[in-house]
Amino acid sequence: MVLDKGRIYGYAKAYLESVTELLEDKAEEAEGDRRIGDENLLRSALYQYEDDLNELEALMEGSTDDKK
């Protein structure tokens, strides 16, 4: 079975979106907590995943432009 770019990008996008949502929830939970370090680590990870998701979406747009 050979996966095409669209399916691979789709899987990667779904993964990044789910992790981003989880990190957003965890960071919001940590906001009211006294463990400021946890919130900062979660926010840092969240920003990295958001950046990765944005880069992936740009790649996906470029990939669909190539097919035209």
PyMOL Python script that loads the backbone (N, CA, C, O; Angstrom):
from pymol import cmd

cmd.read_pdbstr("""\
ATOM      1  N   MET A   1       0.852  -1.177   0.000  1.00  0.00           N
ATOM      2  CA  MET A   1       0.000   0.000   0.000  1.00  0.00           C
ATOM      3  C   MET A   1       0.899   1.242   0.000  1.00  0.00           C
ATOM      4  O   MET A   1       1.780   1.381   0.848  1.00  0.00           O
ATOM      5  N   VAL A   2       0.672   2.106  -0.926  1.00  0.00           N
ATOM      6  CA  VAL A   2       1.448   3.329  -1.031  1.00  0.00           C
ATOM      7  C   VAL A   2       0.560   4.507  -0.654  1.00  0.00           C
ATOM      8  O   VAL A   2      -0.543   4.662  -1.178  1.00  0.00           O
ATOM      9  N   LEU A   3       1.056   5.331   0.259  1.00  0.00           N
ATOM     10  CA  LEU A   3       0.312   6.515   0.667  1.00  0.00           C
ATOM     11  C   LEU A   3       0.740   7.694  -0.199  1.00  0.00           C
ATOM     12  O   LEU A   3       1.926   7.876  -0.475  1.00  0.00           O
ATOM     13  N   ASP A   4      -0.217   8.476  -0.614  1.00  0.00           N
ATOM     14  CA  ASP A   4       0.142   9.681  -1.356  1.00  0.00           C
ATOM     15  C   ASP A   4       0.368  10.839  -0.390  1.00  0.00           C
ATOM     16  O   ASP A   4       0.040  10.748   0.793  1.00  0.00           O
ATOM     17  N   LYS A   5       0.923  11.912  -0.901  1.00  0.00           N
ATOM     18  CA  LYS A   5       1.245  13.065  -0.056  1.00  0.00           C
ATOM     19  C   LYS A   5       0.020  13.581   0.677  1.00  0.00           C
ATOM     20  O   LYS A   5       0.103  13.928   1.856  1.00  0.00           O
ATOM     21  N   GLY A   6      -1.110  13.635  -0.004  1.00  0.00           N
ATOM     22  CA  GLY A   6      -2.331  14.164   0.611  1.00  0.00           C
ATOM     23  C   GLY A   6      -2.734  13.389   1.857  1.00  0.00           C
ATOM     24  O   GLY A   6      -3.115  13.983   2.866  1.00  0.00           O
ATOM     25  N   ARG A   7      -2.652  12.075   1.789  1.00  0.00           N
ATOM     26  CA  ARG A   7      -3.016  11.254   2.960  1.00  0.00           C
ATOM     27  C   ARG A   7      -2.008  11.427   4.082  1.00  0.00           C
ATOM     28  O   ARG A   7      -2.382  11.533   5.250  1.00  0.00           O
ATOM     29  N   ILE A   8      -0.730  11.455   3.729  1.00  0.00           N
ATOM     30  CA  ILE A   8       0.301  11.630   4.758  1.00  0.00           C
ATOM     31  C   ILE A   8       0.133  12.982   5.426  1.00  0.00           C
ATOM     32  O   ILE A   8       0.177  13.078   6.652  1.00  0.00           O
ATOM     33  N   TYR A   9      -0.061  14.028   4.632  1.00  0.00           N
ATOM     34  CA  TYR A   9      -0.278  15.362   5.188  1.00  0.00           C
ATOM     35  C   TYR A   9      -1.540  15.376   6.050  1.00  0.00           C
ATOM     36  O   TYR A   9      -1.568  16.005   7.108  1.00  0.00           O
ATOM     37  N   GLY A  10      -2.572  14.686   5.597  1.00  0.00           N
ATOM     38  CA  GLY A  10      -3.819  14.622   6.362  1.00  0.00           C
ATOM     39  C   GLY A  10      -3.621  13.988   7.725  1.00  0.00           C
ATOM     40  O   GLY A  10      -4.125  14.486   8.732  1.00  0.00           O
ATOM     41  N   TYR A  11      -2.876  12.876   7.754  1.00  0.00           N
ATOM     42  CA  TYR A  11      -2.578  12.227   9.037  1.00  0.00           C
ATOM     43  C   TYR A  11      -1.759  13.146   9.935  1.00  0.00           C
ATOM     44  O   TYR A  11      -2.049  13.286  11.123  1.00  0.00           O
ATOM     45  N   ALA A  12      -0.742  13.766   9.362  1.00  0.00           N
ATOM     46  CA  ALA A  12       0.114  14.658  10.147  1.00  0.00           C
ATOM     47  C   ALA A  12      -0.683  15.843  10.674  1.00  0.00           C
ATOM     48  O   ALA A  12      -0.515  16.247  11.824  1.00  0.00           O
ATOM     49  N   LYS A  13      -1.551  16.400   9.834  1.00  0.00           N
ATOM     50  CA  LYS A  13      -2.367  17.550  10.247  1.00  0.00           C
ATOM     51  C   LYS A  13      -3.308  17.155  11.386  1.00  0.00           C
ATOM     52  O   LYS A  13      -3.436  17.886  12.368  1.00  0.00           O
ATOM     53  N   ALA A  14      -3.959  16.011  11.257  1.00  0.00           N
ATOM     54  CA  ALA A  14      -4.874  15.553  12.311  1.00  0.00           C
ATOM     55  C   ALA A  14      -4.123  15.348  13.623  1.00  0.00           C
ATOM     56  O   ALA A  14      -4.625  15.704  14.690  1.00  0.00           O
ATOM     57  N   TYR A  15      -2.923  14.776  13.547  1.00  0.00           N
ATOM     58  CA  TYR A  15      -2.113  14.579  14.750  1.00  0.00           C
ATOM     59  C   TYR A  15      -1.752  15.915  15.380  1.00  0.00           C
ATOM     60  O   TYR A  15      -1.932  16.104  16.583  1.00  0.00           O
ATOM     61  N   LEU A  16      -1.241  16.844  14.574  1.00  0.00           N
ATOM     62  CA  LEU A  16      -0.830  18.143  15.106  1.00  0.00           C
ATOM     63  C   LEU A  16      -2.014  18.897  15.697  1.00  0.00           C
ATOM     64  O   LEU A  16      -1.881  19.546  16.734  1.00  0.00           O
ATOM     65  N   GLU A  17      -3.172  18.817  15.044  1.00  0.00           N
ATOM     66  CA  GLU A  17      -4.366  19.487  15.568  1.00  0.00           C
ATOM     67  C   GLU A  17      -4.782  18.894  16.912  1.00  0.00           C
ATOM     68  O   GLU A  17      -5.138  19.628  17.833  1.00  0.00           O
ATOM     69  N   SER A  18      -4.738  17.567  17.023  1.00  0.00           N
ATOM     70  CA  SER A  18      -5.166  16.935  18.283  1.00  0.00           C
ATOM     71  C   SER A  18      -4.199  17.263  19.417  1.00  0.00           C
ATOM     72  O   SER A  18      -4.630  17.526  20.539  1.00  0.00           O
ATOM     73  N   VAL A  19      -2.906  17.251  19.136  1.00  0.00           N
ATOM     74  CA  VAL A  19      -1.925  17.585  20.177  1.00  0.00           C
ATOM     75  C   VAL A  19      -2.061  19.054  20.562  1.00  0.00           C
ATOM     76  O   VAL A  19      -1.955  19.397  21.739  1.00  0.00           O
ATOM     77  N   THR A  20      -2.294  19.921  19.583  1.00  0.00           N
ATOM     78  CA  THR A  20      -2.462  21.344  19.855  1.00  0.00           C
ATOM     79  C   THR A  20      -3.662  21.577  20.768  1.00  0.00           C
ATOM     80  O   THR A  20      -3.575  22.350  21.722  1.00  0.00           O
ATOM     81  N   GLU A  21      -4.778  20.913  20.480  1.00  0.00           N
ATOM     82  CA  GLU A  21      -5.969  21.053  21.320  1.00  0.00           C
ATOM     83  C   GLU A  21      -5.691  20.549  22.743  1.00  0.00           C
ATOM     84  O   GLU A  21      -6.089  21.186  23.717  1.00  0.00           O
ATOM     85  N   LEU A  22      -5.015  19.415  22.856  1.00  0.00           N
ATOM     86  CA  LEU A  22      -4.691  18.862  24.169  1.00  0.00           C
ATOM     87  C   LEU A  22      -3.800  19.824  24.952  1.00  0.00           C
ATOM     88  O   LEU A  22      -4.038  20.068  26.135  1.00  0.00           O
ATOM     89  N   LEU A  23      -2.779  20.367  24.297  1.00  0.00           N
ATOM     90  CA  LEU A  23      -1.880  21.301  24.976  1.00  0.00           C
ATOM     91  C   LEU A  23      -2.596  22.583  25.384  1.00  0.00           C
ATOM     92  O   LEU A  23      -2.319  23.135  26.448  1.00  0.00           O
ATOM     93  N   GLU A  24      -3.518  23.063  24.543  1.00  0.00           N
ATOM     94  CA  GLU A  24      -4.295  24.252  24.905  1.00  0.00           C
ATOM     95  C   GLU A  24      -5.089  23.990  26.181  1.00  0.00           C
ATOM     96  O   GLU A  24      -5.110  24.817  27.092  1.00  0.00           O
ATOM     97  N   ASP A  25      -5.739  22.833  26.233  1.00  0.00           N
ATOM     98  CA  ASP A  25      -6.526  22.477  27.427  1.00  0.00           C
ATOM     99  C   ASP A  25      -5.641  22.374  28.662  1.00  0.00           C
ATOM    100  O   ASP A  25      -5.979  22.906  29.719  1.00  0.00           O
ATOM    101  N   LYS A  26      -4.517  21.696  28.529  1.00  0.00           N
ATOM    102  CA  LYS A  26      -3.607  21.515  29.665  1.00  0.00           C
ATOM    103  C   LYS A  26      -3.015  22.849  30.115  1.00  0.00           C
ATOM    104  O   LYS A  26      -2.866  23.080  31.315  1.00  0.00           O
ATOM    105  N   ALA A  27      -2.679  23.726  29.179  1.00  0.00           N
ATOM    106  CA  ALA A  27      -2.119  25.037  29.532  1.00  0.00           C
ATOM    107  C   ALA A  27      -3.164  25.870  30.257  1.00  0.00           C
ATOM    108  O   ALA A  27      -2.834  26.576  31.210  1.00  0.00           O
ATOM    109  N   GLU A  28      -4.431  25.800  29.819  1.00  0.00           N
ATOM    110  CA  GLU A  28      -5.497  26.536  30.497  1.00  0.00           C
ATOM    111  C   GLU A  28      -5.698  26.008  31.917  1.00  0.00           C
ATOM    112  O   GLU A  28      -5.922  26.786  32.844  1.00  0.00           O
ATOM    113  N   GLU A  29      -5.617  24.683  32.089  1.00  0.00           N
ATOM    114  CA  GLU A  29      -5.735  24.094  33.426  1.00  0.00           C
ATOM    115  C   GLU A  29      -4.604  24.580  34.322  1.00  0.00           C
ATOM    116  O   GLU A  29      -4.817  24.851  35.504  1.00  0.00           O
ATOM    117  N   ALA A  30      -3.411  24.690  33.765  1.00  0.00           N
ATOM    118  CA  ALA A  30      -2.235  25.070  34.554  1.00  0.00           C
ATOM    119  C   ALA A  30      -2.215  26.559  34.889  1.00  0.00           C
ATOM    120  O   ALA A  30      -1.488  26.976  35.790  1.00  0.00           O
ATOM    121  N   GLU A  31      -3.011  27.375  34.170  1.00  0.00           N
ATOM    122  CA  GLU A  31      -3.018  28.816  34.422  1.00  0.00           C
ATOM    123  C   GLU A  31      -3.362  29.144  35.865  1.00  0.00           C
ATOM    124  O   GLU A  31      -2.712  29.988  36.481  1.00  0.00           O
ATOM    125  N   GLY A  32      -4.367  28.491  36.405  1.00  0.00           N
ATOM    126  CA  GLY A  32      -4.803  28.781  37.759  1.00  0.00           C
ATOM    127  C   GLY A  32      -3.995  28.062  38.818  1.00  0.00           C
ATOM    128  O   GLY A  32      -4.219  28.242  40.015  1.00  0.00           O
ATOM    129  N   ASP A  33      -3.070  27.261  38.380  1.00  0.00           N
ATOM    130  CA  ASP A  33      -2.260  26.467  39.299  1.00  0.00           C
ATOM    131  C   ASP A  33      -1.032  27.250  39.735  1.00  0.00           C
ATOM    132  O   ASP A  33      -0.624  28.199  39.065  1.00  0.00           O
ATOM    133  N   ARG A  34      -0.466  26.868  40.817  1.00  0.00           N
ATOM    134  CA  ARG A  34       0.729  27.552  41.323  1.00  0.00           C
ATOM    135  C   ARG A  34       1.998  27.101  40.601  1.00  0.00           C
ATOM    136  O   ARG A  34       3.065  27.687  40.786  1.00  0.00           O
ATOM    137  N   ARG A  35       1.880  26.076  39.795  1.00  0.00           N
ATOM    138  CA  ARG A  35       3.056  25.550  39.106  1.00  0.00           C
ATOM    139  C   ARG A  35       3.267  26.312  37.796  1.00  0.00           C
ATOM    140  O   ARG A  35       2.948  25.815  36.716  1.00  0.00           O
ATOM    141  N   ILE A  36       3.794  27.493  37.908  1.00  0.00           N
ATOM    142  CA  ILE A  36       3.985  28.378  36.755  1.00  0.00           C
ATOM    143  C   ILE A  36       4.879  27.713  35.712  1.00  0.00           C
ATOM    144  O   ILE A  36       4.660  27.884  34.512  1.00  0.00           O
ATOM    145  N   GLY A  37       5.878  26.962  36.154  1.00  0.00           N
ATOM    146  CA  GLY A  37       6.782  26.286  35.219  1.00  0.00           C
ATOM    147  C   GLY A  37       6.037  25.348  34.299  1.00  0.00           C
ATOM    148  O   GLY A  37       6.357  25.261  33.113  1.00  0.00           O
ATOM    149  N   ASP A  38       5.042  24.640  34.825  1.00  0.00           N
ATOM    150  CA  ASP A  38       4.250  23.727  34.003  1.00  0.00           C
ATOM    151  C   ASP A  38       3.518  24.487  32.906  1.00  0.00           C
ATOM    152  O   ASP A  38       3.501  24.068  31.749  1.00  0.00           O
ATOM    153  N   GLU A  39       2.920  25.598  33.280  1.00  0.00           N
ATOM    154  CA  GLU A  39       2.191  26.392  32.284  1.00  0.00           C
ATOM    155  C   GLU A  39       3.138  26.870  31.197  1.00  0.00           C
ATOM    156  O   GLU A  39       2.813  26.797  30.012  1.00  0.00           O
ATOM    157  N   ASN A  40       4.306  27.358  31.591  1.00  0.00           N
ATOM    158  CA  ASN A  40       5.266  27.859  30.606  1.00  0.00           C
ATOM    159  C   ASN A  40       5.740  26.757  29.662  1.00  0.00           C
ATOM    160  O   ASN A  40       5.868  26.974  28.457  1.00  0.00           O
ATOM    161  N   LEU A  41       5.999  25.572  30.219  1.00  0.00           N
ATOM    162  CA  LEU A  41       6.414  24.446  29.374  1.00  0.00           C
ATOM    163  C   LEU A  41       5.306  24.042  28.408  1.00  0.00           C
ATOM    164  O   LEU A  41       5.560  23.781  27.232  1.00  0.00           O
ATOM    165  N   LEU A  42       4.079  23.993  28.913  1.00  0.00           N
ATOM    166  CA  LEU A  42       2.954  23.634  28.061  1.00  0.00           C
ATOM    167  C   LEU A  42       2.736  24.661  26.965  1.00  0.00           C
ATOM    168  O   LEU A  42       2.483  24.302  25.815  1.00  0.00           O
ATOM    169  N   ARG A  43       2.833  25.937  27.314  1.00  0.00           N
ATOM    170  CA  ARG A  43       2.659  26.999  26.307  1.00  0.00           C
ATOM    171  C   ARG A  43       3.768  26.934  25.266  1.00  0.00           C
ATOM    172  O   ARG A  43       3.515  27.121  24.076  1.00  0.00           O
ATOM    173  N   SER A  44       4.993  26.670  25.705  1.00  0.00           N
ATOM    174  CA  SER A  44       6.112  26.559  24.773  1.00  0.00           C
ATOM    175  C   SER A  44       5.884  25.413  23.784  1.00  0.00           C
ATOM    176  O   SER A  44       6.081  25.572  22.579  1.00  0.00           O
ATOM    177  N   ALA A  45       5.468  24.263  24.306  1.00  0.00           N
ATOM    178  CA  ALA A  45       5.176  23.120  23.442  1.00  0.00           C
ATOM    179  C   ALA A  45       4.015  23.440  22.506  1.00  0.00           C
ATOM    180  O   ALA A  45       4.042  23.086  21.327  1.00  0.00           O
ATOM    181  N   LEU A  46       2.995  24.112  23.038  1.00  0.00           N
ATOM    182  CA  LEU A  46       1.838  24.492  22.230  1.00  0.00           C
ATOM    183  C   LEU A  46       2.270  25.374  21.064  1.00  0.00           C
ATOM    184  O   LEU A  46       1.855  25.145  19.928  1.00  0.00           O
ATOM    185  N   TYR A  47       3.092  26.371  21.334  1.00  0.00           N
ATOM    186  CA  TYR A  47       3.537  27.274  20.265  1.00  0.00           C
ATOM    187  C   TYR A  47       4.330  26.519  19.208  1.00  0.00           C
ATOM    188  O   TYR A  47       4.206  26.810  18.018  1.00  0.00           O
ATOM    189  N   GLN A  48       5.143  25.554  19.628  1.00  0.00           N
ATOM    190  CA  GLN A  48       5.919  24.776  18.661  1.00  0.00           C
ATOM    191  C   GLN A  48       4.992  23.952  17.773  1.00  0.00           C
ATOM    192  O   GLN A  48       5.179  23.902  16.557  1.00  0.00           O
ATOM    193  N   TYR A  49       3.994  23.308  18.374  1.00  0.00           N
ATOM    194  CA  TYR A  49       3.058  22.508  17.588  1.00  0.00           C
ATOM    195  C   TYR A  49       2.227  23.397  16.660  1.00  0.00           C
ATOM    196  O   TYR A  49       1.937  23.005  15.530  1.00  0.00           O
ATOM    197  N   GLU A  50       1.846  24.577  17.121  1.00  0.00           N
ATOM    198  CA  GLU A  50       1.111  25.502  16.253  1.00  0.00           C
ATOM    199  C   GLU A  50       1.975  25.923  15.068  1.00  0.00           C
ATOM    200  O   GLU A  50       1.494  26.002  13.938  1.00  0.00           O
ATOM    201  N   ASP A  51       3.254  26.194  15.333  1.00  0.00           N
ATOM    202  CA  ASP A  51       4.177  26.530  14.234  1.00  0.00           C
ATOM    203  C   ASP A  51       4.300  25.370  13.251  1.00  0.00           C
ATOM    204  O   ASP A  51       4.271  25.572  12.037  1.00  0.00           O
ATOM    205  N   ASP A  52       4.437  24.152  13.779  1.00  0.00           N
ATOM    206  CA  ASP A  52       4.537  22.971  12.922  1.00  0.00           C
ATOM    207  C   ASP A  52       3.273  22.804  12.082  1.00  0.00           C
ATOM    208  O   ASP A  52       3.345  22.476  10.898  1.00  0.00           O
ATOM    209  N   LEU A  53       2.119  23.031  12.701  1.00  0.00           N
ATOM    210  CA  LEU A  53       0.853  22.920  11.986  1.00  0.00           C
ATOM    211  C   LEU A  53       0.767  23.965  10.879  1.00  0.00           C
ATOM    212  O   LEU A  53       0.322  23.654   9.774  1.00  0.00           O
ATOM    213  N   ASN A  54       1.179  25.186  11.153  1.00  0.00           N
ATOM    214  CA  ASN A  54       1.172  26.235  10.133  1.00  0.00           C
ATOM    215  C   ASN A  54       2.100  25.887   8.973  1.00  0.00           C
ATOM    216  O   ASN A  54       1.751  26.099   7.812  1.00  0.00           O
ATOM    217  N   GLU A  55       3.280  25.354   9.286  1.00  0.00           N
ATOM    218  CA  GLU A  55       4.214  24.953   8.232  1.00  0.00           C
ATOM    219  C   GLU A  55       3.638  23.819   7.398  1.00  0.00           C
ATOM    220  O   GLU A  55       3.774  23.807   6.175  1.00  0.00           O
ATOM    221  N   LEU A  56       2.992  22.863   8.066  1.00  0.00           N
ATOM    222  CA  LEU A  56       2.382  21.753   7.342  1.00  0.00           C
ATOM    223  C   LEU A  56       1.273  22.251   6.424  1.00  0.00           C
ATOM    224  O   LEU A  56       1.175  21.813   5.278  1.00  0.00           O
ATOM    225  N   GLU A  57       0.437  23.160   6.915  1.00  0.00           N
ATOM    226  CA  GLU A  57      -0.636  23.696   6.086  1.00  0.00           C
ATOM    227  C   GLU A  57      -0.074  24.428   4.871  1.00  0.00           C
ATOM    228  O   GLU A  57      -0.636  24.335   3.779  1.00  0.00           O
ATOM    229  N   ALA A  58       1.031  25.157   5.050  1.00  0.00           N
ATOM    230  CA  ALA A  58       1.667  25.829   3.926  1.00  0.00           C
ATOM    231  C   ALA A  58       2.200  24.802   2.926  1.00  0.00           C
ATOM    232  O   ALA A  58       2.087  24.996   1.716  1.00  0.00           O
ATOM    233  N   LEU A  59       2.778  23.714   3.429  1.00  0.00           N
ATOM    234  CA  LEU A  59       3.247  22.643   2.546  1.00  0.00           C
ATOM    235  C   LEU A  59       2.096  22.023   1.775  1.00  0.00           C
ATOM    236  O   LEU A  59       2.201  21.759   0.577  1.00  0.00           O
ATOM    237  N   MET A  60       0.991  21.793   2.483  1.00  0.00           N
ATOM    238  CA  MET A  60      -0.178  21.193   1.844  1.00  0.00           C
ATOM    239  C   MET A  60      -0.710  22.092   0.739  1.00  0.00           C
ATOM    240  O   MET A  60      -1.085  21.608  -0.329  1.00  0.00           O
ATOM    241  N   GLU A  61      -0.744  23.401   0.986  1.00  0.00           N
ATOM    242  CA  GLU A  61      -1.210  24.341  -0.035  1.00  0.00           C
ATOM    243  C   GLU A  61      -0.270  24.330  -1.226  1.00  0.00           C
ATOM    244  O   GLU A  61      -0.721  24.394  -2.370  1.00  0.00           O
ATOM    245  N   GLY A  62       1.022  24.252  -0.977  1.00  0.00           N
ATOM    246  CA  GLY A  62       1.994  24.180  -2.055  1.00  0.00           C
ATOM    247  C   GLY A  62       1.863  22.890  -2.843  1.00  0.00           C
ATOM    248  O   GLY A  62       2.038  22.881  -4.061  1.00  0.00           O
ATOM    249  N   SER A  63       1.554  21.802  -2.151  1.00  0.00           N
ATOM    250  CA  SER A  63       1.391  20.514  -2.798  1.00  0.00           C
ATOM    251  C   SER A  63       0.172  20.518  -3.712  1.00  0.00           C
ATOM    252  O   SER A  63       0.216  19.948  -4.802  1.00  0.00           O
ATOM    253  N   THR A  64      -0.912  21.153  -3.281  1.00  0.00           N
ATOM    254  CA  THR A  64      -2.105  21.190  -4.131  1.00  0.00           C
ATOM    255  C   THR A  64      -1.887  22.151  -5.291  1.00  0.00           C
ATOM    256  O   THR A  64      -2.449  21.951  -6.368  1.00  0.00           O
ATOM    257  N   ASP A  65      -1.079  23.190  -5.090  1.00  0.00           N
ATOM    258  CA  ASP A  65      -0.768  24.103  -6.189  1.00  0.00           C
ATOM    259  C   ASP A  65       0.051  23.411  -7.256  1.00  0.00           C
ATOM    260  O   ASP A  65      -0.089  23.723  -8.439  1.00  0.00           O
ATOM    261  N   ASP A  66       0.920  22.457  -6.857  1.00  0.00           N
ATOM    262  CA  ASP A  66       1.762  21.723  -7.795  1.00  0.00           C
ATOM    263  C   ASP A  66       0.930  20.870  -8.739  1.00  0.00           C
ATOM    264  O   ASP A  66       1.318  20.643  -9.885  1.00  0.00           O
ATOM    265  N   LYS A  67      -0.217  20.398  -8.254  1.00  0.00           N
ATOM    266  CA  LYS A  67      -1.059  19.505  -9.056  1.00  0.00           C
ATOM    267  C   LYS A  67      -1.850  20.257 -10.113  1.00  0.00           C
ATOM    268  O   LYS A  67      -2.362  19.655 -11.057  1.00  0.00           O
ATOM    269  N   LYS A  68      -1.952  21.589  -9.955  1.00  0.00           N
ATOM    270  CA  LYS A  68      -2.746  22.373 -10.912  1.00  0.00           C
ATOM    271  C   LYS A  68      -1.991  22.634 -12.180  1.00  0.00           C
ATOM    272  O   LYS A  68      -2.513  23.279 -13.089  1.00  0.00           O
TER     273      LYS A  68
END
""", "prot")
cmd.dss("prot")
cmd.show_as("cartoon", "prot")
cmd.util.cbc("prot")
cmd.orient("prot")
